[in-house]
Amino acid sequence: MKNSRATLSIAMIVKNEAAIMAQCLDSISPVADEIVVVDTGSTDETAEIAREYHAKVILSDWRDDFSYSRNLSLQACSSTWILWIDADDRVPTNSLPLLAHLKREQPDKVFAMIIKNQRLDGTGTEFLQARMFPNNPAIRFNGAIHEQMMPSASRLGMNMVSTEVVIEHHGYASHEELKKKAQRNVRLLLKHTKTTSNDPVTCIEIGDSFQIMEDFNQATEWYKKVIHNKQEDKTTKTLASQAHMGLGNILNRADNFQEALDHFDQAHLLCPERSDVLYCKAVSLEMLKQKEEAVQCLSEIFSMKPVALPVGVDFRQTEIKAYLRAIRLLRELGEKEKLLNLCEQALRKLSDRQEIQNMAGVSFLQCNKLLEALHCFEKSLSIIFDNNIDAYTGLCMIYRMVGKLDVAKDTIKNIKTLFSAYAQFWALYHLIDPTEAAKAMPASISKQELEFEMQAIESQFQPILDSNPQ
């Protein structure tokens, strides 16, 4: 029997989120019966913006404990259901009807939603996370960081039910910012382990944080704690898969590719839905000179459908990288028919990615399909033109190949202001007009950089350079 008077509270903790608060609340307001915001010390207009949306605003100090602040927000909620979100979350419009339906369900379960991290380049990890649960005082968060409420719900006999609701997370961070967050996370997580047992979730979070910090010895230690735990249910198997993958990546970095393969095989066995494991395995195979096996491994990725898991997997980026690596390997293997077929497949699925267009363009050129290559490079520039030296390189190679060297020289002059700081531009310039390039090249571009980039271009376009000498 469904609850006829179901309502939904939105619970948030925030600090200095004025720049993004309105976008978040705009996205969730259509299904919110109540908004509760715990502000942990904002010095901007975050609280004022929340009040404009008729939110209950609770001013609190920050105690270095996310669970404490989360639980403050839960205490102030009065609806049948609670959905917790962060200020850098957005609920896409097509998820709103699903949420409206879920809040009419009997409040005896926890709903997991698909969290999609949205990176600036259109990729990002995806994972399942418990987000919506009954308003019950026995359900509370635990853990100073990476806090969880599911253990308390499980003690009440509630199960986690997966849904198709998507929550987009827009908190993009640079690598340096990620390292700073990882350092903070490790400090809080290690503090947490002093008072609780080393559960697999915490061990994975610590291991992943140490890996981001590039402390691979510590990361290895914590991953091994997970692997030594008994793997009984789907969640613990997925966590063990993450540990094996982490160890495999560390071993790849140490050029221990054979042992890395063993861990990737274990990771795949435990969680066959993970395309990123197959990609990492392909890297090991390539490094072991097993290129055909690497292509076969990558090919499995192209038929996989994303399945949200308890750990984050960047399905979008993995698919892009898999096509790029497989296309390059087929070129190196001289498998022209397979190469052309894979290029066509990649262009059908990922036509909006400039790197796919550029890689296909180079491949078409090497197969003497100039018109197809031209279309790829032009399409690539229509996607991104001001940070796309690879597409201009391809176009200039085509102009050179068909005897239009003047057009190539004009192109070089037109893009000089865009790419004059790039060594790749000056390598291209030297291939098209070596005399002028030598006169104009700035001192900031070293001879070593120039030679490296010229070799990179020549390795891609050698058949063209060989058949079309200046």
CORHU-V458606 format. One record per pair of residues at least 12 apart in sequence whose C-alpha atoms are under 6 Angstrom apart, sorted by the first residue. I is the first residue (numbers start at 1). J is the second residue. D is the distance in Angstrom with one decimal. If there is no record, write none. Layout:
# CORHU-V458606
I:J:D
I:J:D
This chain:
# CORHU-V458606
2:104:5.9
2:105:5.1
2:106:5.0
3:104:5.4
3:105:6.0
3:106:5.5
6:80:5.6
6:103:5.8
6:104:5.3
7:33:5.9
7:79:5.0
7:80:5.1
8:32:5.6
8:33:5.3
8:79:5.2
8:81:4.7
8:82:5.7
9:33:5.9
9:34:4.6
9:35:5.6
9:79:5.4
9:82:4.8
10:35:4.7
10:36:6.0
10:82:5.9
10:83:5.0
10:84:5.8
11:36:5.0
11:73:5.7
11:84:4.6
12:37:4.8
12:84:5.9
12:85:5.6
12:86:5.7
13:37:5.7
13:38:4.6
13:39:5.9
14:39:5.0
15:39:5.7
15:40:5.6
15:41:5.9
15:42:4.7
16:42:4.6
16:44:5.6
16:46:5.8
17:46:5.5
18:45:5.4
18:46:4.4
21:87:5.5
24:87:5.7
24:89:6.0
24:90:5.2
27:90:5.8
27:91:5.3
28:91:6.0
35:55:4.7
36:55:5.5
36:56:4.8
37:57:4.9
38:57:5.9
38:58:4.7
38:59:6.0
38:73:5.9
39:59:5.0
39:60:6.0
40:60:4.9
40:61:5.1
40:62:5.2
65:144:4.2
66:144:5.2
66:145:5.5
67:141:5.1
67:142:5.5
67:143:5.8
67:144:5.6
67:147:5.7
80:135:5.5
81:133:5.7
81:134:4.5
81:135:5.2
82:132:5.5
82:133:5.5
82:135:5.9
83:131:5.6
83:132:4.3
84:131:5.7
88:169:5.8
88:170:5.3
88:171:5.6
89:168:5.5
89:169:4.5
90:167:5.8
90:168:5.0
91:167:4.9
95:165:5.2
107:134:5.1
109:158:4.9
109:159:5.4
110:132:5.9
110:133:4.6
110:160:4.7
111:130:5.8
111:132:5.1
111:160:5.7
111:161:5.0
111:162:6.0
112:128:5.9
112:129:5.0
112:130:4.1
112:131:5.7
112:161:5.8
112:162:4.8
112:163:6.0
113:128:5.5
113:129:5.5
113:163:5.6
113:165:5.2
113:166:5.9
114:127:5.7
114:128:4.8
114:166:4.7
115:127:5.4
115:166:5.9
115:167:5.0
115:168:5.9
116:168:4.8
116:169:5.8
117:168:6.0
117:169:4.6
118:169:5.9
118:170:5.2
119:172:5.6
123:316:5.5
123:317:5.4
124:314:5.2
125:312:5.1
125:313:4.7
125:314:3.8
126:312:5.1
126:313:5.3
127:308:4.8
127:309:5.0
127:310:5.6
127:311:5.5
127:312:4.6
128:308:5.4
128:309:5.2
128:310:5.0
139:152:5.2
139:153:5.5
179:212:5.9
179:213:5.4
182:209:4.8
186:206:5.9
200:226:5.3
203:222:5.5
207:219:4.2
207:222:5.0
207:223:5.6
223:243:4.8
226:240:5.9
227:240:5.4
237:270:5.6
238:271:5.7
241:267:4.1
241:270:5.7
244:263:5.0
244:267:5.4
245:264:5.7
245:267:5.9
248:260:4.2
248:263:5.3
257:284:5.1
261:281:5.9
264:281:5.8
275:301:5.7
276:318:5.8
282:294:4.4
282:297:5.8
295:326:5.4
298:322:5.7
343:360:5.5
354:380:4.5
357:376:5.0
357:380:5.5
358:377:5.8
358:391:5.8
361:373:4.1
361:376:5.1
377:391:5.0
396:408:4.9
401:468:5.9
423:450:5.7
424:453:5.3
427:450:5.6
427:453:5.8
427:454:4.9
